[in-house]
Amino acid sequence: MKNRVHRHHRIKGIAALFLILCAAVLILFRVSISNARAEENLPEARYKYYTSIQIHSGDSLWSIAETYMTGEYQNIYDYIDEVREINHLNGDYLQAGSKLCVPYYSSEYKR
C-alpha cells in the first residue's frame, strides 16, 4: 500500500513538473513571437544629408522642395524654411546659375 501511495505522489509530481515546463515553453514562445513582431515594426534608419544643386532658369524654392523633400518634413513650408536658413536666403528669389545647398534623407548610410 505504501508503494502505491508513493508511486501515486511521484506520478502527480511528474505531471505537475510537466505542466510547469509546458507553460514555460508556451510563455517563451509567445514572448519570442512578440519580440519578432516588434522588430518587424521598427522603422528603417534614415540619415540626413546635404547636396549642392545648380539653380536653373525657372527654378523656385517650391519646385526644388518638390524634387528633394522627403517624408521626414511635416510639410513643404518646413522644407523651404530649412533651405532658406541653410543658404541664408531672406526671400524667394533664386539666381539662375548659382548653387544651393539642399537637405535630403536616405536609408543608405554614406561615409
N, CA and C of each residue as an Amber inpcrd file, in Angstrom:
protein
   333
   0.8170000  -1.1930000   0.0000000   0.0000000   0.0000000   0.0000000
   0.8650000   1.2640000   0.0000000   1.9510000   1.2720000   0.8020000
   2.8430000   2.4250000   0.8380000   3.4620000   2.6830000  -0.5250000
   3.8340000   1.6080000  -1.2220000   4.4130000   1.7550000  -2.5600000
   3.4340000   2.3990000  -3.5220000   2.2150000   2.0040000  -3.3950000
   1.1760000   2.5230000  -4.2780000   0.9730000   4.0220000  -4.0460000
   0.9020000   4.4490000  -2.7920000   0.7310000   5.8560000  -2.4410000
   1.9610000   6.6450000  -2.8870000   3.1360000   6.0880000  -2.6300000
   4.3840000   6.7450000  -3.0180000   4.4360000   6.9130000  -4.5490000
   4.0440000   5.8510000  -5.2630000   4.0180000   5.8970000  -6.7400000
   3.0070000   6.9340000  -7.2290000   1.8700000   7.0110000  -6.5780000
   0.8210000   7.9680000  -6.9500000   1.3290000   9.4070000  -6.7680000
   2.0010000   9.6950000  -5.6600000   2.5560000  11.0270000  -5.4080000
   3.6610000  11.3570000  -6.4270000   4.4260000  10.3530000  -6.7530000
   5.5040000  10.5480000  -7.7310000   4.9370000  10.8900000  -9.1070000
   3.9060000  10.2080000  -9.5230000   3.2530000  10.4790000 -10.8180000
   2.6430000  11.8770000 -10.8110000   2.0150000  12.2690000  -9.7060000
   1.4450000  13.6140000  -9.5940000   2.5420000  14.6690000  -9.6810000
   3.6700000  14.4080000  -9.0490000   4.8020000  15.3370000  -9.0990000
   5.3600000  15.4780000 -10.5020000   5.4870000  14.3440000 -11.1930000
   5.9890000  14.3810000 -12.5780000   4.9960000  15.1070000 -13.4730000
   3.7030000  14.8670000 -13.2900000   2.6730000  15.5370000 -14.0840000
   2.6970000  17.0420000 -13.8320000   2.8700000  17.4400000 -12.5740000
   2.9330000  18.8670000 -12.2490000   4.1600000  19.5050000 -12.8790000
   5.2900000  18.8270000 -12.8080000   6.5200000  19.3300000 -13.4240000
   6.3430000  19.4630000 -14.9370000   5.7010000  18.4720000 -15.5550000
   5.4420000  18.5040000 -16.9930000   4.5720000  19.7070000 -17.3630000
   3.5330000  19.9620000 -16.5800000   2.6530000  21.1010000 -16.8410000
   3.3970000  22.4280000 -16.6890000   4.2540000  22.5260000 -15.6890000
   5.0480000  23.7460000 -15.4900000   5.9850000  23.9650000 -16.6700000
   6.6330000  22.9000000 -17.1370000   7.5310000  23.0100000 -18.2940000
   6.7600000  23.4280000 -19.5570000   5.5870000  22.8390000 -19.7490000
   4.7620000  23.2160000 -20.9110000   4.3720000  24.6890000 -20.8440000
   3.9870000  25.1540000 -19.6740000   3.6160000  26.5630000 -19.5070000
   4.8170000  27.4650000 -19.7850000   5.9960000  27.0750000 -19.2900000
   7.2060000  27.8770000 -19.5240000   7.5330000  27.9420000 -21.0120000
   7.4190000  26.8260000 -21.7040000   7.6830000  26.8060000 -23.1490000
   6.6940000  27.6960000 -23.8840000   5.4280000  27.6200000 -23.5250000
   4.4160000  28.4660000 -24.1710000   4.6910000  29.9470000 -23.9260000
   5.0790000  30.2900000 -22.7160000   5.3850000  31.6910000 -22.3940000
   6.5840000  32.1630000 -23.2090000   7.6430000  31.3600000 -23.2560000
   8.8310000  31.7280000 -24.0440000   8.4910000  31.8680000 -25.5230000
   7.6670000  30.9710000 -26.0300000   7.2570000  31.0330000 -27.4320000
   6.4890000  32.3210000 -27.7100000   5.5800000  32.6470000 -26.8280000
   4.7700000  33.8640000 -27.0050000   5.6470000  35.1250000 -26.9340000
   6.5920000  35.1580000 -26.0010000   7.4880000  36.3060000 -25.8740000
   8.3560000  36.4370000 -27.1250000   8.8600000  35.3240000 -27.6420000
   9.7070000  35.4010000 -28.8350000   8.9120000  35.8640000 -30.0490000
   7.6670000  35.4620000 -30.1610000   6.8200000  35.9330000 -31.2650000
   6.5680000  37.4320000 -31.1210000   6.2950000  37.8840000 -29.8940000
   6.0620000  39.3150000 -29.6660000   7.3000000  40.1280000 -30.0250000
   8.4820000  39.6400000 -29.6390000   9.7270000  40.3430000 -29.9670000
   9.9640000  40.3750000 -31.4650000   9.6650000  39.2830000 -32.1490000
   9.8490000  39.2410000 -33.5990000   8.9200000  40.2410000 -34.2810000
   7.6950000  40.3280000 -33.8150000   6.7510000  41.2910000 -34.3930000
   7.2000000  42.7170000 -34.1290000   7.7150000  42.9690000 -32.9390000
   8.1850000  44.3120000 -32.5940000   9.3550000  44.7000000 -33.4900000
  10.2590000  43.7640000 -33.7640000  11.3960000  44.0500000 -34.6340000
  10.9480000  44.3250000 -36.0660000   9.8990000  43.6380000 -36.5120000
   9.3830000  43.8680000 -37.8620000   8.8300000  45.2780000 -38.0100000
   8.3220000  45.8520000 -36.9350000   7.6820000  47.1610000 -36.9890000
   8.6440000  48.3110000 -36.7590000   9.9240000  48.0140000 -36.5480000
  10.8910000  49.0850000 -36.3460000  11.0450000  49.8790000 -37.6360000
  11.0410000  51.1870000 -37.5170000  11.2130000  51.9830000 -38.7370000
  12.6400000  51.8530000 -39.2610000  12.7440000  51.9690000 -40.5660000
  14.0540000  51.9020000 -41.2040000  14.8630000  53.1410000 -40.8050000
  16.1370000  52.9420000 -40.5280000  17.0030000  54.0700000 -40.1650000
  17.1170000  55.0210000 -41.3480000  17.0050000  56.3030000 -41.0700000
  17.1200000  57.3320000 -42.1120000  18.2170000  58.2970000 -41.7010000
  19.0160000  58.7100000 -42.6620000  20.1460000  59.5910000 -42.4090000
  19.9570000  60.8780000 -43.1990000  20.3150000  61.9900000 -42.5630000
  20.1550000  63.2920000 -43.2050000  21.4540000  63.6720000 -43.8990000
  21.3060000  64.1040000 -45.1530000  22.4470000  64.5260000 -45.9540000
  22.1350000  65.8670000 -46.6050000  23.1700000  66.4470000 -47.1750000
  23.0340000  67.7060000 -47.9000000  23.7180000  67.5400000 -49.2380000
  23.1390000  68.1630000 -50.2400000  23.7680000  68.1500000 -51.5540000
  23.6880000  69.5460000 -52.1550000  24.5830000  69.8190000 -53.0550000
  24.6160000  71.1150000 -53.7290000  23.9930000  70.9570000 -55.1060000
  23.0930000  71.8600000 -55.4360000  22.4550000  71.8200000 -56.7560000
  22.6520000  73.1580000 -57.4480000  22.6210000  73.1150000 -58.7590000
  22.7110000  74.3530000 -59.5260000  21.3080000  74.8210000 -59.8790000
  21.0870000  76.1050000 -59.6960000  19.7870000  76.7070000 -59.9900000
  19.6850000  76.9620000 -61.4950000  18.5760000  76.5230000 -62.0750000
  18.3070000  76.7530000 -63.4930000  17.2010000  77.7920000 -63.6300000
  17.1290000  78.3810000 -64.7720000  16.0880000  79.3700000 -65.0410000
  14.7160000  78.7210000 -64.8190000  13.8830000  79.3850000 -64.0820000
  12.5410000  78.8700000 -63.7990000  12.4450000  78.0800000 -62.5030000
  13.5950000  77.7420000 -61.8950000  13.5570000  77.0380000 -60.6120000
  13.0050000  77.9520000 -59.5220000  12.3060000  77.3680000 -58.5820000
  11.8030000  78.0990000 -57.4160000  12.0440000  77.2270000 -56.1930000
  11.9350000  77.8360000 -55.0310000  12.0830000  77.0450000 -53.8150000
  11.0170000  75.9470000 -53.7520000   9.8630000  76.2580000 -54.2490000
   8.7630000  75.2880000 -54.2620000   9.1020000  74.0920000 -55.1590000
   9.5890000  74.3570000 -56.3740000   9.9140000  73.2560000 -57.2990000
  11.0920000  72.4280000 -56.7770000  12.0450000  73.0870000 -56.1300000
  13.1790000  72.3700000 -55.5450000  12.6850000  71.4990000 -54.3930000
  11.7960000  72.0270000 -53.5700000  11.2300000  71.2500000 -52.4690000
  10.4790000  70.0330000 -52.9920000   9.7410000  70.1980000 -54.0670000
   9.0060000  69.0670000 -54.6440000   9.9570000  67.9740000 -55.1220000
  11.1640000  68.3530000 -55.5310000  12.1380000  67.3820000 -56.0280000
  12.9090000  66.7030000 -54.8880000  13.3390000  67.4660000 -53.8960000
  14.2680000  66.9470000 -52.8880000  13.6630000  66.6380000 -51.5240000
  12.4820000  67.1410000 -51.2360000  11.8710000  66.9450000 -49.9310000
  11.4840000  65.4730000 -49.7370000  11.7470000  64.9520000 -48.5450000
  11.3550000  63.5860000 -48.2050000  10.3190000  63.6240000 -47.0820000
   9.7920000  62.4790000 -46.7380000   8.6880000  62.3740000 -45.7850000
   8.9930000  62.7780000 -44.3620000  10.2510000  63.0660000 -44.0500000
  10.5930000  63.4750000 -42.6900000  10.0930000  64.8640000 -42.3430000
   9.7400000  65.6400000 -43.3410000   9.2620000  67.0120000 -43.1120000
   7.7510000  67.0090000 -42.9640000   7.2560000  67.8660000 -42.0640000
   5.8170000  67.9640000 -41.8240000   5.0800000  68.4430000 -43.0730000
   5.6940000  69.4110000 -43.7520000   5.0630000  69.9590000 -44.9590000
   6.1220000  70.6690000 -45.7860000   5.7400000  71.1110000 -46.9530000
   6.6720000  71.7400000 -47.8850000   7.2070000  73.0690000 -47.3490000
   6.4140000  73.7370000 -46.5390000   6.8440000  75.0260000 -45.9740000
   8.0150000  74.8380000 -45.0020000   7.9760000  73.7620000 -44.2170000
   9.0880000  73.4740000 -43.3020000  10.3700000  73.2180000 -44.0780000
  10.2350000  72.4930000 -45.1780000  11.4120000  72.2120000 -46.0030000
  11.9760000  73.5040000 -46.6040000  11.1060000  74.3160000 -47.1600000
  11.5460000  75.5800000 -47.7670000  12.1930000  76.4760000 -46.7110000
  11.6300000  76.5180000 -45.5250000  12.2350000  77.3140000 -44.4440000
  13.6380000  76.8240000 -44.1210000  13.8320000  75.5170000 -44.1080000
  15.1660000  74.9790000 -43.8250000  16.1430000  75.3200000 -44.9490000
  15.7090000  75.2290000 -46.1900000  16.5730000  75.5820000 -47.3230000
  16.9540000  77.0620000 -47.2360000  16.0010000  77.9090000 -46.9150000
  16.3000000  79.3440000 -46.7420000  17.3440000  79.5530000 -45.6460000
  17.1570000  78.8750000 -44.5220000  18.0620000  79.0410000 -43.3860000
  19.4740000  78.5570000 -43.7390000  19.5790000  77.3900000 -44.3300000
  20.8920000  76.8270000 -44.6960000  21.6450000  77.7590000 -45.6380000
  20.9060000  78.3480000 -46.5650000  21.5330000  79.1660000 -47.6090000
  21.4830000  80.6660000 -47.3120000  21.0290000  81.0470000 -46.1340000
  20.9560000  82.4510000 -45.7090000  20.1570000  83.2930000 -46.7060000
  18.9910000  82.7530000 -47.0880000  18.1100000  83.4690000 -48.0160000
  17.0360000  84.2090000 -47.2300000  16.7740000  85.4390000 -47.6200000
  15.7280000  86.2240000 -46.9680000  14.3930000  86.1230000 -47.6870000
  14.4390000  85.8280000 -48.9760000  13.2040000  85.7900000 -49.7590000
  13.1510000  84.5390000 -50.6220000  12.3810000  84.6560000 -51.7060000
  12.1780000  83.5180000 -52.5910000  13.0070000  83.5980000 -53.8750000
  13.7130000  84.6970000 -54.0720000  14.4290000  84.9060000 -55.3290000
  15.6450000  83.9790000 -55.4200000  15.7480000  83.2820000 -56.5670000
  16.8920000  82.4170000 -56.8440000  17.5470000  82.8800000 -58.1380000
  18.8460000  82.9540000 -58.1490000  19.6160000  83.4010000 -59.3140000
  20.0230000  82.1750000 -60.1420000  19.5720000  82.1310000 -61.4020000
  19.9620000  81.0390000 -62.2950000  21.4810000  80.9890000 -62.3870000
  22.0390000  79.7800000 -62.3240000  23.4840000  79.5980000 -62.3890000
  24.1410000  79.5140000 -61.0220000  23.4630000  79.9900000 -59.9870000
  24.0480000  79.9140000 -58.6450000  23.8050000  78.5170000 -58.0680000
  24.4540000  78.2600000 -56.9560000  24.3250000  76.9500000 -56.2910000
  23.5090000  77.1060000 -55.0180000  22.8570000  76.0140000 -54.6420000
  22.0140000  75.9930000 -53.4540000  22.2760000  74.6830000 -52.7240000
  22.3970000  74.7420000 -51.4290000  22.5590000  73.5480000 -50.5990000
  21.1670000  73.1050000 -50.1670000  20.8410000  71.8260000 -50.4120000
  19.5210000  71.3100000 -50.0430000  19.6710000  70.0330000 -49.2070000
  18.8190000  69.8820000 -48.1930000  18.8520000  68.6700000 -47.3730000
  17.9810000  67.5730000 -47.9800000  18.3370000  66.3430000 -47.6540000
  17.5050000  65.2010000 -48.0270000  17.8210000  64.0570000 -47.0750000
  16.9230000  63.1120000 -46.9800000  17.1150000  61.9400000 -46.1300000
  17.2150000  60.7070000 -47.0150000  17.9830000  59.7310000 -46.5220000
  18.1480000  58.4780000 -47.2450000  18.3170000  57.3510000 -46.2380000
  17.9080000  56.1510000 -46.6220000  18.1450000  54.9840000 -45.7660000
  19.5450000  54.4430000 -45.9830000  20.2140000  54.8990000 -47.0100000
  21.5810000  54.4740000 -47.2870000  22.5580000  55.2360000 -46.3950000
  23.4250000  54.4980000 -45.7120000  24.4240000  55.1400000 -44.8590000
  25.6330000  55.4590000 -45.7210000  25.9750000  56.7290000 -45.7950000
  27.1090000  57.1650000 -46.6110000  28.1820000  57.7010000 -45.6800000
  29.4220000  57.3700000 -45.9820000  30.5380000  57.8550000 -45.1670000
  31.0740000  59.1270000 -45.7340000
